[in-house]
Amino acid sequence: MELYERFLTEQIDENGCLTGVEFHAPETYNFGFDVVDGFGKTDPDRRALIWASDTEERIFTFKDIMELSAQAANYLRSLGIEKGDRVLLVLRRHFEFWTVIIALHKIGAIVIPATDQLKEKDFKYRYTAAGIKAVICTAYGDVLEEAESAACKCGSVEVKIAVDGGHTGLRTDASEKRLRTLSNGWHDFKEADGFSRVYERPTDGSAPMRDELMLMYFTSGTTAYPKIAAHEHTYSLAHFVTAKWWHNVCKDGVHFTVAETGWGKAVWGKLYGQWLCGECVFTYDFDRFQQSKLLDMIAKYRITTFCAPPTIYRFMIKEDLSKHDLSSLKYITTAGEALNPEVYNRLKEATGLGIMEGFGQTETTLTVANLRGTSPKIGSMGVPTPIYDIILVGADGNESEIGEAGEICIKLTNGRPYGLFREYFGNPEETARAMRDGLYHTGDVAWKDEDGYLFFVGRTDDIIKSSGYRIGPFEIESVLMEHPAVTECAVTGVPDAERGQIVKATIVLSKGYSPSEELKKEIQNYVKKATAPYKYPRVIDFVEELPKTISGKIRRTELRKP
């Protein structure tokens, strides 16, 4: 019996495809105790995590994670961190992230991962909005100073812990000096070494429970200040579909998702579903992304399943892939942004593998996907996963017809499904706006073909309404990305007295190309020939870079400004 079968039952049809998932987790379900410690006691030598930098590597078994998370839990409890406390984790790709997050799950504290790209104002906003009691922060770079500067102005932060990790490949003289001289009440995580490596599930009623809050993420904030999506302990179970049926993990494989631990994609691909299935996860703790080094890691550690955003794949296909051994790869997936057909085709030519696209949000687990056993359609996100009952809703509030764009909504008529967030923490107005009329409104727009496959159009705020047409930016961006002069682009609508809106393309040019009126006309004609002529960009701006959020998502609101 597989460990995950204790908590769920999967329905599989005669073709080997997933048709349903029924969850039956006990009231006491906790990922730390039931999954990590479950493997730690029954299969202690099974590999759980391979951590590598450019100069070092560490391999952790499930027994290691069980014991190190217990040690961290005892240490954090000694500093006053208790069940229900909200703790900000800023740990880059350090291996301590895995032991600390499991420790906090065992305690019942609410984990809030964040990126080390935050500045003082970002920390201050997060401390205040979430009522942060403790911050656990990497000593690498300047982020510790930013976190401290904000903490001095926020009274809620009582516990501050610095993590240097002892990673020689990442340690700098500056970071060591910073740890030696840091005052203002910061603790060094190395203090945890002296604590017991045993931490049993409490029996006095204080143990964290299935339906209590476990994890919170600040959303990307592309149009306003980030909201806080709050998840219960059951969220981890819903990622079973993510790992087994989308990433296609197996017990003897090694899965690699490219994601920094501050983003939701990290727990999608580096933690919950993979460990629930007993798979080893790999993480590459790099300073600056270089596609050649990433490809080398795939070869060295014999990665079997791989997931990355389309941006990473775009970098990868710029390399001569014939010089890299990718023979270990059996399955590749992508999410985070829509996948351009050009990227799909180029990578399949190089590896023989089709990229299986998926879609979800900070507020959900995998919602729409090309699951294992299905035949992907290039450009399609796939079909709704069995966990979610999805409907496309048009501007008139009715269900969209085949081929018509509509907002992706999740039905709530049978209750809130596992994996869907409970609320926007501290923001009942936004929660009510998103969950209304028996639906969760994702704010993302797609259209459906006759086979039930969904094709991404854009955010509801991004849809361009021109001369009676509803135009999705992604389909134009996909065409633009096929032109050799275009490295990156974003399509938005701008006001027009005659048409209401017209299409505008903001383009970052490839090396060797210079802005000119001739190039604009060439690009416009290229789009006219590749798609319906009314969709071509009547306005083109060439820029050095696109405005983005900390998470790397394009801030289209900036591009829409006059």
NUVEX-313130 format. One line per 8 residues: number of its first residue (from 1); their letters; for each residue x, y, z of C-alpha. Coordinates in pm, 1 decimal, always signed. Layout:
BEGIN
NUM) A) X/Y/Z | ...
//
This chain:
BEGIN
1) MELYERFL) +0.0/+0.0/+0.0 | +136.0/+340.9/-99.2 | +153.3/+596.0/+179.8 | -76.7/+838.8/-4.7 | -349.9/+570.9/-16.2 | -402.4/+629.3/+355.0 | -543.3/+971.6/+272.9 | -699.4/+947.7/-72.9
9) TEQIDENG) -840.2/+716.0/-336.6 | -779.7/+768.6/-707.6 | -1016.6/+656.3/-980.6 | -846.1/+543.3/-1301.7 | -1022.7/+443.9/-1625.2 | -942.1/+152.0/-1855.2 | -696.7/+369.9/-2049.9 | -492.8/+448.2/-1739.2
17) CLTGVEFH) -615.3/+807.8/-1712.1 | -718.5/+976.0/-1386.8 | -1092.3/+1037.0/-1363.9 | -1138.4/+1122.7/-998.6 | -980.8/+1166.5/-655.6 | -1161.3/+1111.8/-325.8 | -991.8/+1246.5/-13.9 | -1040.8/+1086.3/+326.1
25) APETYNFG) -774.1/+1243.1/+545.5 | -833.3/+1210.6/+920.2 | -909.7/+1516.9/+1129.2 | -556.2/+1498.0/+1269.4 | -386.2/+1501.3/+925.9 | -55.5/+1688.8/+923.8 | +198.7/+1668.2/+640.0 | +494.8/+1679.3/+876.6
33) FDVVDGFG) +385.7/+1395.9/+1101.8 | +189.8/+1181.4/+856.0 | +402.0/+1207.2/+541.3 | +757.5/+1308.9/+635.3 | +768.8/+1112.9/+960.9 | +566.8/+837.2/+793.9 | +846.3/+775.3/+545.4 | +1110.6/+854.1/+808.2
41) KTDPDRRA) +993.4/+557.3/+1015.1 | +887.9/+308.3/+745.7 | +1147.0/+381.9/+475.2 | +1416.9/+583.1/+654.3 | +1691.5/+544.9/+394.3 | +1482.9/+661.9/+99.3 | +1628.1/+977.6/-54.4 | +1410.3/+1284.2/+1.8
49) LIWASDTE) +1625.6/+1577.9/-110.6 | +1935.9/+1638.0/-318.5 | +2073.7/+1987.3/-263.7 | +2352.7/+2121.5/-482.6 | +2534.4/+2449.9/-535.1 | +2817.7/+2511.0/-779.5 | +3069.7/+2374.8/-527.1 | +2881.3/+2149.2/-283.9
57) ERIFTFKD) +2611.9/+1888.0/-255.9 | +2410.9/+1733.9/+29.1 | +2179.0/+1434.4/+16.6 | +1904.3/+1397.0/+278.3 | +1696.9/+1087.1/+348.2 | +1346.2/+1097.6/+488.0 | +1493.2/+1000.0/+824.6 | +1725.0/+1301.7/+801.5
65) IMELSAQA) +1435.2/+1534.8/+727.4 | +1228.8/+1381.3/+1008.1 | +1506.3/+1434.6/+1261.7 | +1626.0/+1775.6/+1141.5 | +1270.8/+1910.1/+1131.0 | +1215.3/+1778.6/+1484.5 | +1532.5/+1952.4/+1598.2 | +1422.5/+2276.5/+1430.1
73) ANYLRSLG) +1075.4/+2246.6/+1587.7 | +1223.8/+2213.8/+1935.3 | +1450.7/+2512.4/+1871.4 | +1173.4/+2732.7/+1735.4 | +945.8/+2642.7/+2025.2 | +1225.0/+2748.9/+2264.6 | +1216.9/+3093.5/+2103.7 | +843.9/+3127.2/+2162.9
81) IEKGDRVL) +702.4/+3023.9/+1825.1 | +369.9/+2850.0/+1883.8 | +70.9/+2713.0/+1700.1 | -107.7/+2983.7/+1499.0 | +189.7/+3222.1/+1487.8 | +267.6/+3359.0/+1143.2 | +627.5/+3308.9/+1033.5 | +793.3/+3463.6/+726.6
89) LVLRRHFE) +1049.2/+3236.6/+554.1 | +1307.7/+3402.2/+328.1 | +1548.1/+3118.5/+256.2 | +1629.8/+3126.3/-116.9 | +1705.7/+2766.7/-221.9 | +1891.4/+2675.5/+98.8 | +1826.9/+2320.1/+219.4 | +1718.8/+2464.1/+555.5
97) FWTVIIAL) +1392.2/+2565.7/+389.8 | +1274.0/+2203.2/+387.2 | +1357.5/+2128.4/+749.9 | +1217.6/+2459.6/+875.6 | +888.6/+2445.9/+685.2 | +824.2/+2090.2/+807.8 | +913.8/+2200.1/+1162.2 | +659.6/+2481.1/+1145.4
105) HKIGAIVI) +393.8/+2242.1/+1011.0 | +455.1/+2015.9/+1310.4 | +427.1/+2310.1/+1550.0 | +115.8/+2436.7/+1374.6 | +260.3/+2779.2/+1299.2 | +148.3/+2937.1/+972.1 | +425.8/+2949.6/+713.4 | +457.6/+3247.0/+477.3
113) PATDQLKE) +737.8/+3191.7/+223.0 | +882.3/+3500.8/+53.6 | +1157.0/+3584.1/-193.4 | +1493.1/+3732.7/-99.6 | +1430.3/+4007.0/-355.8 | +1212.7/+4194.1/-106.5 | +1314.5/+4542.8/-0.7 | +1235.8/+4728.6/+320.9
121) KDFKYRYT) +895.4/+4853.3/+202.8 | +802.1/+4500.7/+88.1 | +896.7/+4352.8/+425.8 | +711.4/+4627.1/+609.4 | +395.0/+4565.2/+408.0 | +413.2/+4188.9/+469.3 | +491.8/+4220.5/+840.1 | +193.1/+4448.1/+888.3
129) AAGIKAVI) -59.6/+4282.4/+655.4 | -1.6/+3931.4/+790.9 | +83.7/+4018.2/+1151.8 | +420.4/+3843.6/+1130.3 | +556.0/+3725.3/+1466.4 | +881.8/+3572.4/+1341.8 | +1108.5/+3608.2/+1039.7 | +1361.7/+3342.5/+939.5
137) CTAYGDVL) +1593.4/+3495.9/+682.5 | +1899.1/+3406.0/+477.2 | +2219.3/+3593.3/+557.5 | +2316.1/+3586.3/+192.6 | +2325.2/+3921.5/+12.7 | +2164.0/+4234.1/+155.0 | +1823.2/+4092.5/+241.0 | +1899.2/+4062.7/+614.0
145) EEAESAAC) +1947.8/+4438.5/+642.0 | +1622.5/+4501.9/+453.8 | +1436.0/+4264.5/+684.6 | +1587.7/+4426.2/+995.2 | +1518.4/+4780.7/+880.5 | +1150.8/+4696.3/+833.6 | +1131.9/+4500.7/+1161.3 | +1248.0/+4807.9/+1352.6
153) KCGSVEVK) +932.1/+4983.4/+1230.4 | +687.2/+4698.2/+1291.5 | +605.3/+4601.3/+1646.7 | +463.1/+4258.2/+1562.2 | +800.6/+4097.5/+1482.0 | +926.4/+3938.6/+1804.0 | +1159.9/+3664.3/+1679.8 | +1433.8/+3711.6/+1417.0
161) IAVDGGHT) +1652.7/+3423.5/+1299.7 | +1937.8/+3444.3/+1051.2 | +2037.3/+3142.1/+840.9 | +2381.6/+3126.4/+689.1 | +2361.3/+2751.5/+640.2 | +2735.7/+2705.3/+627.2 | +2721.9/+2666.1/+249.9 | +3078.8/+2748.2/+145.9
169) GLRTDASE) +2978.6/+2792.0/-214.2 | +2738.7/+3067.9/-116.9 | +2912.3/+3216.7/+185.6 | +3090.7/+3548.2/+144.3 | +3311.7/+3748.9/+377.2 | +3034.6/+4005.3/+391.6 | +2772.6/+3751.2/+500.1 | +3000.6/+3609.0/+770.8
177) KRLRTLSN) +3077.3/+3957.2/+899.6 | +2707.2/+4037.5/+891.8 | +2627.8/+3738.7/+1111.9 | +2907.6/+3820.0/+1356.9 | +2810.0/+4181.8/+1400.0 | +2431.5/+4163.5/+1368.0 | +2261.5/+4284.5/+1684.1 | +1904.2/+4391.2/+1755.9
185) GWHDFKEA) +1805.2/+4049.3/+1882.4 | +1879.9/+3828.1/+1581.3 | +1944.7/+3460.0/+1650.3 | +2175.5/+3234.5/+1449.1 | +1996.2/+2921.2/+1323.8 | +2306.4/+2719.8/+1409.0 | +2181.8/+2736.0/+1768.3 | +1935.8/+2461.3/+1671.0
193) DGFSRVYE) +2218.6/+2207.1/+1658.6 | +2204.1/+2156.6/+2034.7 | +1836.6/+2055.4/+2046.4 | +1674.8/+1712.7/+2050.3 | +1601.3/+1541.5/+1720.4 | +1278.7/+1391.6/+1852.6 | +949.6/+1579.3/+1828.0 | +635.8/+1368.6/+1860.4
201) RPTDGSAP) +284.5/+1472.3/+1770.3 | +131.1/+1640.7/+2077.0 | -144.8/+1441.9/+2250.6 | -278.2/+1722.7/+2468.1 | -510.0/+1865.4/+2203.9 | -261.8/+2125.2/+2083.8 | -158.6/+1932.5/+1771.1 | -225.0/+2113.1/+1441.3
209) MRDELMLM) -533.9/+1975.8/+1266.2 | -642.6/+1906.9/+908.7 | -874.1/+2206.4/+864.8 | -654.9/+2468.3/+1035.4 | -441.3/+2719.0/+847.1 | -98.7/+2591.9/+747.0 | +39.7/+2812.4/+470.3 | -10.9/+3161.5/+331.0
217) YFTSGTTA) +124.9/+3323.7/+16.6 | +123.1/+3683.1/-94.3 | -14.6/+3697.2/-447.6 | +182.6/+3854.2/-731.5 | +19.9/+4194.3/-708.1 | +20.4/+4277.6/-1080.1 | -262.0/+4531.1/-1043.5 | -260.0/+4627.6/-673.0
225) YPKIAAHE) -93.1/+4545.0/-342.1 | -56.0/+4167.4/-298.1 | -336.0/+3981.9/-124.5 | -270.5/+3693.0/+116.8 | -405.2/+3355.7/+1.6 | -449.6/+3135.5/+310.4 | -441.8/+2753.6/+283.5 | -530.7/+2474.1/+524.5
233) HTYSLAHF) -331.5/+2154.9/+587.9 | -538.9/+1973.9/+323.7 | -369.1/+2187.0/+57.4 | -68.9/+1952.7/+66.9 | -283.8/+1650.5/-21.9 | -431.6/+1816.0/-330.8 | -81.2/+1835.7/-478.2 | -93.6/+1457.6/-520.9
241) VTAKWWHN) -242.3/+1525.9/-865.8 | +29.2/+1781.6/-937.1 | +306.8/+1533.5/-867.8 | +182.3/+1192.6/-979.6 | -47.1/+1282.3/-1266.3 | +116.2/+1594.6/-1406.5 | +485.5/+1579.3/-1317.0 | +464.8/+1199.7/-1356.7
249) VCKDGVHF) +697.2/+1130.7/-1063.4 | +798.8/+782.1/-953.7 | +964.1/+650.4/-638.1 | +1301.0/+582.6/-795.6 | +1319.9/+906.4/-995.0 | +1450.8/+1253.2/-919.1 | +1225.0/+1551.5/-980.0 | +1355.9/+1901.6/-1050.4
257) TVAETGWG) +1128.1/+2204.9/-1052.9 | +1305.7/+2534.3/-1116.4 | +1163.7/+2766.7/-851.8 | +1290.5/+2975.0/-564.2 | +1135.4/+2877.8/-230.8 | +971.2/+3217.7/-192.8 | +714.7/+3136.1/-462.5 | +418.1/+2901.7/-455.8
265) KAVWGKLY) +563.7/+2699.0/-742.5 | +826.8/+2567.9/-500.1 | +576.2/+2371.4/-291.1 | +404.2/+2263.9/-614.2 | +722.0/+2101.1/-741.0 | +971.0/+2070.3/-455.5 | +771.9/+1942.1/-161.5 | +414.9/+1829.3/-103.7
273) GQWLCGEC) +307.5/+1608.1/-391.4 | +653.5/+1472.2/-461.0 | +715.1/+1362.2/-102.1 | +359.6/+1231.5/-72.2 | +454.5/+997.6/-359.2 | +792.0/+916.6/-202.4 | +997.6/+1086.1/-474.1 | +1334.6/+1254.2/-425.7
281) VFTYDFDR) +1339.9/+1623.5/-514.3 | +1640.5/+1812.6/-643.3 | +1724.8/+2177.3/-586.7 | +2004.6/+2384.4/-736.4 | +2108.1/+2669.4/-505.2 | +2253.7/+2906.8/-761.6 | +2342.1/+3272.8/-737.6 | +2286.2/+3380.3/-1096.9
289) FQQSKLLD) +2088.3/+3175.2/-1346.9 | +2289.4/+3028.5/-1633.5 | +2111.6/+2788.0/-1863.2 | +2429.3/+2591.5/-1939.9 | +2483.0/+2515.0/-1568.7 | +2120.9/+2415.8/-1524.8 | +2152.4/+2173.6/-1815.9 | +2469.1/+2033.9/-1661.5
297) MIAKYRIT) +2281.2/+1966.3/-1336.7 | +2014.0/+1772.1/-1524.2 | +2285.8/+1548.5/-1666.9 | +2494.0/+1512.7/-1349.8 | +2206.1/+1418.3/-1118.9 | +2014.9/+1215.4/-1378.7 | +1696.8/+1415.7/-1343.9 | +1399.3/+1209.9/-1461.9
305) TFCAPPTI) +1115.8/+1463.1/-1446.2 | +1158.1/+1836.7/-1495.1 | +935.3/+2141.0/-1463.8 | +1013.1/+2504.8/-1541.2 | +830.4/+2817.0/-1656.7 | +834.4/+2890.1/-2031.6 | +1094.5/+3162.0/-1970.3 | +1346.8/+2897.7/-1861.7
313) YRFMIKED) +1269.8/+2684.9/-2167.1 | +1320.2/+2990.1/-2387.8 | +1667.1/+3029.2/-2240.4 | +1735.6/+2658.4/-2279.0 | +1661.4/+2645.4/-2650.8 | +1913.2/+2923.7/-2708.2 | +2179.6/+2671.2/-2605.0 | +2317.0/+2402.2/-2833.8
321) LSKHDLSS) +2127.8/+2121.1/-2662.4 | +2321.1/+1857.6/-2855.5 | +2618.6/+1936.5/-2629.1 | +2424.9/+1838.5/-2315.9 | +2323.1/+1490.3/-2200.5 | +1949.6/+1504.6/-2140.8 | +1894.1/+1132.2/-2183.3 | +1775.3/+1087.4/-1824.1
329) LKYITTAG) +1470.3/+1307.0/-1882.3 | +1148.8/+1108.5/-1917.7 | +887.1/+1381.8/-1874.5 | +878.6/+1761.8/-1881.5 | +612.7/+2008.9/-1774.0 | +555.4/+2381.5/-1752.2 | +336.5/+2637.3/-1573.8 | +353.0/+2991.5/-1442.3
337) EALNPEVY) +273.1/+3160.6/-1771.7 | +123.4/+3054.0/-2101.0 | +344.5/+2840.3/-2324.3 | +422.7/+2970.2/-2671.1 | +398.6/+2705.1/-2946.9 | +742.8/+2806.7/-3074.8 | +902.5/+2699.4/-2746.4 | +710.8/+2369.0/-2743.5
345) NRLKEATG) +817.3/+2280.8/-3096.9 | +1182.6/+2372.2/-3050.9 | +1222.5/+2168.9/-2732.9 | +1046.7/+1866.3/-2876.3 | +1283.2/+1875.8/-3173.6 | +1578.2/+1873.0/-2933.9 | +1459.2/+1615.5/-2677.9 | +1173.5/+1421.9/-2833.5
353) LGIMEGFG) +959.1/+1518.4/-2533.6 | +643.6/+1724.5/-2550.6 | +602.3/+1982.1/-2275.2 | +290.2/+1905.8/-2072.6 | +138.6/+2237.9/-1977.8 | -55.8/+2305.8/-1659.6 | -239.0/+2595.4/-1499.0 | -312.8/+2701.1/-1144.7
361) QTETTLTV) -285.3/+2994.9/-909.2 | -147.1/+3091.1/-571.3 | -504.6/+3033.9/-454.9 | -526.4/+2678.2/-592.7 | -330.9/+2366.0/-672.3 | -312.1/+2232.6/-1029.3 | -644.5/+2334.1/-1181.7 | -615.8/+2265.1/-1554.6
369) ANLRGTSP) -350.4/+2041.4/-1709.4 | -237.8/+1795.8/-1971.7 | -224.3/+1502.2/-1732.4 | -29.3/+1181.2/-1775.3 | -195.9/+953.1/-2028.9 | -359.7/+1234.5/-2223.3 | -258.1/+1373.4/-2562.4 | -160.3/+1739.7/-2532.6
377) KIGSMGVP) -272.0/+1998.7/-2783.0 | -5.1/+2255.5/-2858.5 | -107.1/+2586.7/-2704.6 | -365.0/+2433.9/-2470.7 | -342.6/+2433.1/-2091.9 | -521.5/+2097.9/-2099.7 | -847.3/+1995.7/-1934.0 | -979.2/+2052.4/-1580.2
385) TPIYDIIL) -823.1/+1820.7/-1322.2 | -1064.2/+1588.6/-1137.4 | -1033.9/+1782.7/-811.1 | -1204.9/+2090.3/-954.4 | -1543.9/+2135.3/-1122.3 | -1470.8/+2416.2/-1368.3 | -1698.6/+2636.3/-1574.7 | -1618.1/+2921.6/-1813.6
393) VGADGNES) -1836.1/+3226.3/-1747.7 | -1888.2/+3494.0/-2012.4 | -1923.6/+3868.2/-1964.3 | -2303.1/+3824.6/-1946.0 | -2271.6/+3589.8/-1647.9 | -2373.5/+3281.1/-1842.1 | -2166.9/+2977.0/-1930.5 | -1958.2/+3037.7/-2240.9
401) EIGEAGEI) -2023.5/+2841.1/-2556.5 | -1758.7/+2627.4/-2726.9 | -1498.4/+2862.2/-2875.4 | -1611.3/+3162.6/-2671.3 | -1387.3/+3322.1/-2410.8 | -1497.0/+3314.9/-2050.0 | -1357.1/+3354.1/-1701.4 | -1228.9/+3031.5/-1547.2
409) CIKLTNGR) -1442.9/+2964.9/-1238.5 | -1450.0/+2679.5/-987.5 | -1788.8/+2557.8/-866.8 | -1844.3/+2566.6/-491.7 | -2188.2/+2403.9/-490.4 | -2051.8/+2085.9/-330.7 | -1830.2/+2275.2/-88.6 | -1478.2/+2407.6/-116.1
417) PYGLFREY) -1255.9/+2143.5/-280.5 | -921.2/+2037.5/-136.8 | -649.1/+2266.7/-268.0 | -861.5/+2580.7/-296.5 | -764.1/+2852.7/-51.0 | -987.4/+2933.3/+244.1 | -973.2/+3312.6/+224.6 | -771.5/+3622.8/+155.8
425) FGNPEETA) -635.4/+3663.5/+505.7 | -759.8/+3980.7/+676.5 | -950.3/+4086.8/+363.9 | -1313.3/+3966.6/+374.4 | -1413.8/+4208.9/+98.6 | -1171.7/+4056.8/-152.1 | -1267.1/+3706.9/-38.7 | -1634.7/+3782.4/-101.9
433) RAMRDGLY) -1554.6/+3936.1/-440.5 | -1363.8/+3624.2/-549.7 | -1609.8/+3371.1/-403.4 | -1960.6/+3469.4/-508.1 | -2263.8/+3316.5/-676.5 | -2147.3/+2967.0/-583.5 | -1820.4/+3011.6/-774.6 | -1458.4/+3099.1/-716.2
441) HTGDVAWK) -1365.7/+3353.5/-982.7 | -1002.2/+3309.1/-1087.4 | -980.8/+3629.4/-1291.8 | -821.8/+3430.4/-1576.7 | -990.5/+3395.8/-1914.1 | -981.4/+3098.3/-2150.9 | -1183.7/+2940.5/-2430.0 | -1275.2/+2573.7/-2469.5
449) DEDGYLFF) -1272.4/+2359.5/-2781.2 | -1508.9/+2076.0/-2866.8 | -1285.1/+1821.5/-2690.3 | -1289.6/+2014.9/-2363.3 | -934.3/+2153.0/-2390.4 | -884.1/+2504.1/-2252.8 | -675.2/+2772.0/-2422.7 | -548.0/+3066.3/-2220.3
457) VGRTDDII) -656.5/+3414.1/-2328.4 | -539.9/+3641.9/-2044.7 | -648.5/+3807.6/-1723.6 | -995.8/+3961.0/-1719.9 | -832.8/+4302.6/-1683.0 | -608.8/+4233.6/-1983.2 | -875.5/+4152.7/-2243.0 | -869.3/+4409.4/-2524.0
465) KSSGYRIG) -1206.8/+4523.7/-2661.3 | -1154.5/+4674.6/-3006.1 | -1426.0/+4752.3/-3262.1 | -1654.6/+4491.9/-3104.1 | -1384.2/+4223.4/-3092.4 | -1257.8/+4068.4/-2767.8 | -885.3/+4009.6/-2814.6 | -666.3/+3808.9/-2578.1
473) PFEIESVL) -308.4/+3934.8/-2547.0 | -150.6/+3590.2/-2529.2 | -242.2/+3480.0/-2882.3 | -74.5/+3791.2/-3025.3 | +227.3/+3751.8/-2796.7 | +268.1/+3393.8/-2921.3 | +290.2/+3515.6/-3278.8 | +528.4/+3796.6/-3188.7
481) MEHPAVTE) +760.2/+3554.1/-3008.3 | +806.0/+3361.7/-3335.0 | +966.2/+3667.1/-3498.0 | +1345.9/+3654.4/-3463.4 | +1365.5/+4020.8/-3361.2 | +1152.5/+3963.9/-3048.7 | +1312.8/+3841.1/-2725.7 | +1027.4/+3938.0/-2493.7
489) CAVTGVPD) +697.2/+4115.9/-2540.0 | +370.5/+4218.6/-2378.0 | +45.2/+4309.8/-2549.9 | -201.9/+4554.0/-2397.4 | -494.5/+4765.6/-2507.7 | -471.7/+5142.5/-2528.1 | -763.0/+5388.0/-2562.7 | -873.4/+5487.2/-2912.0
497) AERGQIVK) -1150.1/+5731.8/-2995.9 | -1268.8/+5534.6/-3297.1 | -1226.1/+5170.0/-3193.1 | -1253.6/+5196.7/-2813.8 | -917.0/+5025.7/-2777.4 | -637.4/+4929.5/-3010.2 | -366.7/+4669.4/-2968.6 | -27.1/+4782.1/-2843.8
505) ATIVLSKG) +284.6/+4564.6/-2834.7 | +574.8/+4651.0/-2605.5 | +881.6/+4466.4/-2731.2 | +1231.6/+4391.1/-2605.6 | +1446.2/+4334.8/-2913.9 | +1690.8/+4051.0/-2969.2 | +2060.8/+4121.0/-3004.5 | +2148.0/+4255.8/-3346.3
513) YSPSEELK) +1818.9/+4440.8/-3396.7 | +1762.0/+4814.6/-3357.3 | +1434.2/+5007.0/-3328.3 | +1309.2/+5151.4/-3657.5 | +986.9/+5229.3/-3838.0 | +1077.0/+4965.1/-4096.0 | +1105.0/+4700.4/-3824.5 | +769.0/+4805.4/-3679.7
521) KEIQNYVK) +603.2/+4757.8/-4017.6 | +775.5/+4424.6/-4066.0 | +648.1/+4299.2/-3729.7 | +297.0/+4429.6/-3795.9 | +281.2/+4253.8/-4131.1 | +414.9/+3936.9/-3973.6 | +126.0/+3933.7/-3723.9 | -130.4/+4012.7/-3995.9
529) KATAPYKY) -20.8/+3708.3/-4193.8 | -7.2/+3474.7/-3891.9 | -342.9/+3555.3/-3731.5 | -662.5/+3751.0/-3794.0 | -562.1/+4095.0/-3927.9 | -776.3/+4285.0/-3676.8 | -546.2/+4158.2/-3400.5 | -224.6/+4315.2/-3527.5
537) PRVIDFVE) -57.1/+4574.9/-3300.7 | -130.5/+4920.3/-3434.3 | +108.7/+5063.3/-3177.1 | +456.4/+4920.5/-3111.4 | +697.8/+5039.2/-2846.3 | +1056.1/+4912.9/-2826.1 | +1195.7/+4908.6/-2472.3 | +1509.3/+4787.7/-2294.7
545) ELPKTISG) +1307.9/+4582.8/-2043.4 | +949.4/+4519.0/-1936.8 | +818.9/+4635.8/-1597.8 | +772.8/+4333.2/-1371.2 | +667.1/+4237.4/-1022.5 | +910.9/+4078.8/-778.1 | +784.0/+3739.3/-898.3 | +876.0/+3824.8/-1256.2
553) KIRRTELR) +522.9/+3874.7/-1387.2 | +470.4/+4161.4/-1628.8 | +301.0/+4467.4/-1481.6 | +60.6/+4540.5/-1765.1 | -93.1/+4824.0/-1567.4 | +233.5/+5013.9/-1618.3 | +224.3/+4948.6/-1991.1 | -135.5/+5070.3/-2017.8
561) KP) -47.0/+5410.8/-1879.2 | -30.7/+5690.5/-2138.9
//
